[in-house]
Amino acid sequence: MHTNSFLNNCDNIIHAVGPSIDNYYKNEKFCYEKLFETFLNVLVYAEETLKVKSIALPLISSGIFGVPKDVCSEMLYKGLQEFISKTKNKTNRNLICIKIVSIDSPTNDEILKVFKRKLNILKKTESVKEKVEEKIVIEAEVKTVIKEEEEEKHGKCSVCDKEKKLKLSLECGCNYCHLCKDNYYQNGNKCFCPEKEEN
């Protein structure tokens, strides 16, 4: 099911519930299957019921439900593959933009690790462009994240003032390390380095 989001940047919120860590411990195979079905059903619902052009998809079950992030990432990838396979011959597909989102670095890192491995496997067997249609931006989104990670630089964090690997650079010139970057997002994407707080 879905409800209106009442937000400017999205129209609807799809309500989906995946398996929990209890399901994982009791029956690992069942957990894998339910996670896969959940991701696939969300995409199909967005395509066929809502008929939307884009969706932001989080790593379902990896939060308070406690299912290991690598398991969730694997099933997310499998769900995306199955959706693309089911709809690749559809003349007028509605859903043309799928964005994978996360709010913390450990989740983002696990998604990135799984997708990098999966995409590298695909490249060894066939062209990724043949496997994933150009209309779907999964590959582009993942490559962007990979590129950003590979281009990380070392320097002094504007908040903690320590020499570290920088994870985020802002237009204002401020740089954030791994820990301070998470605080930046939690602060509503507002820069709060000491120099600005003094002003």
C-alpha positions in Angstrom: 0.0 0.0 0.0 1.0 3.6 -0.2 0.1 7.0 1.2 0.6 10.6 0.1 3.9 12.0 1.3 2.7 15.6 1.6 6.2 16.6 0.6 7.4 18.8 -2.2 10.1 16.4 -3.5 8.1 13.2 -3.6 4.5 12.3 -4.2 4.0 8.9 -2.5 5.4 6.7 0.2 5.2 3.0 -0.4 4.8 1.0 2.9 6.8 -2.2 2.8 7.8 -4.6 5.6 10.6 -7.1 5.1 11.7 -10.0 7.3 13.4 -9.5 10.7 16.5 -10.8 12.3 14.4 -13.4 14.0 13.3 -14.7 10.6 16.9 -14.8 9.6 18.0 -16.9 12.6 15.0 -19.3 12.3 15.0 -19.8 8.6 17.8 -18.2 6.6 16.4 -19.3 3.2 12.9 -18.0 4.0 14.5 -14.6 5.0 16.4 -14.4 1.7 13.2 -15.2 -0.3 11.1 -12.7 1.6 13.6 -9.9 1.2 13.9 -10.6 -2.5 10.1 -10.6 -2.9 9.8 -7.4 -0.9 12.3 -5.4 -3.1 10.7 -6.8 -6.3 7.1 -6.1 -5.1 8.0 -2.5 -4.3 9.4 -2.0 -7.8 6.4 -3.7 -9.4 4.0 -1.6 -7.3 5.8 1.6 -8.3 5.6 0.6 -12.0 2.1 -0.9 -12.3 0.0 0.7 -9.5 1.6 4.1 -9.0 3.0 4.4 -12.5 5.8 6.7 -11.3 8.9 7.6 -13.2 11.3 7.4 -10.3 11.7 5.8 -6.9 14.1 6.1 -3.9 14.7 2.7 -2.5 16.3 2.1 0.9 17.9 -1.1 2.2 14.7 -2.7 3.6 15.1 -4.8 6.8 18.7 -3.6 7.5 17.7 -1.0 10.2 15.8 -1.9 13.4 14.8 -5.3 11.9 18.5 -6.1 12.1 19.0 -8.4 9.1 22.7 -8.3 8.0 23.4 -5.5 5.6 25.2 -7.8 3.1 22.2 -10.1 3.0 19.9 -7.1 2.3 22.2 -5.7 -0.3 22.4 -9.1 -2.1 18.6 -9.3 -2.2 18.3 -5.7 -3.3 20.5 -6.4 -6.3 18.6 -9.6 -7.1 15.3 -7.7 -6.9 16.6 -5.0 -9.3 17.8 -7.6 -11.7 14.5 -9.5 -11.7 12.5 -6.2 -12.2 14.7 -5.2 -15.1 14.4 -8.7 -16.6 10.6 -8.7 -16.3 10.1 -5.2 -17.8 12.9 -5.0 -20.4 10.5 -5.8 -23.3 7.8 -3.4 -22.1 7.3 -0.7 -24.7 6.4 2.2 -22.3 7.9 1.5 -18.9 6.9 4.0 -16.3 9.8 3.5 -13.9 12.9 4.8 -15.5 14.9 6.0 -12.5 15.8 3.9 -9.5 17.9 5.5 -6.8 19.3 3.5 -3.9 19.4 5.5 -0.8 20.9 5.1 2.7 21.4 7.5 5.7 24.5 6.0 7.2 28.0 5.1 6.0 28.1 1.4 7.0 24.9 0.7 5.0 26.2 2.7 2.0 29.6 0.9 2.2 27.9 -2.5 2.2 25.6 -1.6 -0.8 28.6 -0.3 -2.6 30.7 -3.4 -1.9 28.0 -5.8 -3.1 27.2 -3.8 -6.3 30.8 -3.4 -7.2 31.3 -7.1 -7.0 28.1 -7.9 -8.9 28.9 -5.4 -11.7 32.5 -6.7 -12.0 31.1 -10.2 -12.5 28.8 -8.9 -15.2 31.6 -7.2 -17.0 33.5 -10.4 -17.2 30.6 -12.2 -18.9 28.9 -9.6 -21.0 28.5 -5.9 -21.5 26.8 -4.1 -18.6 25.1 -1.9 -21.1 23.5 -5.0 -22.7 22.5 -6.4 -19.3 21.0 -3.1 -18.0 19.1 -0.9 -20.3 20.2 2.7 -20.7 16.9 4.0 -19.5 17.5 2.5 -16.0 20.1 4.4 -14.1 21.2 1.7 -11.7 24.6 1.3 -13.3 25.1 5.1 -13.5 24.1 5.7 -9.9 26.4 2.9 -8.6 29.3 4.1 -10.8 28.9 7.6 -9.4 29.2 6.4 -5.9 32.2 4.2 -6.8 33.9 7.1 -8.5 33.3 9.4 -5.5 34.8 6.8 -3.2 37.8 6.2 -5.5 38.5 9.9 -5.7 38.6 10.4 -1.9 41.3 12.7 -0.7 43.2 13.1 2.6 43.2 16.4 4.4 42.2 18.3 7.5 38.5 17.9 8.6 36.9 21.3 9.0 35.0 20.1 12.1 37.3 17.9 14.2 40.4 19.6 12.8 42.2 16.2 12.3 44.1 14.9 9.4 41.9 12.1 7.9 40.5 10.6 4.8 37.9 13.2 3.6 34.5 11.8 2.8 32.6 15.0 1.9 33.6 18.3 0.4 31.2 21.3 0.3 30.9 24.2 -2.1 31.7 26.5 0.8 35.2 24.9 1.1 34.5 22.8 4.2 35.7 19.2 4.2 34.3 16.4 6.4 35.8 13.2 7.6 33.9 9.9 7.9 32.4 10.6 11.4 31.7 14.3 10.9 30.0 13.6 7.5 27.3 11.6 9.3 26.7 14.5 11.7 26.4 16.8 8.7 23.5 14.7 7.3 21.9 14.4 10.7 22.1 18.2 10.9 19.9 18.6 7.9 22.8 19.0 5.4 23.8 22.2 7.0 27.4 23.1 7.5 28.3 23.5 11.1 32.1 23.9 11.2 33.6 26.0 14.0 34.3 29.0 11.8 30.7 29.4 10.8 29.4 28.8 14.3 31.6 31.7 15.5 30.1 34.0 12.9 
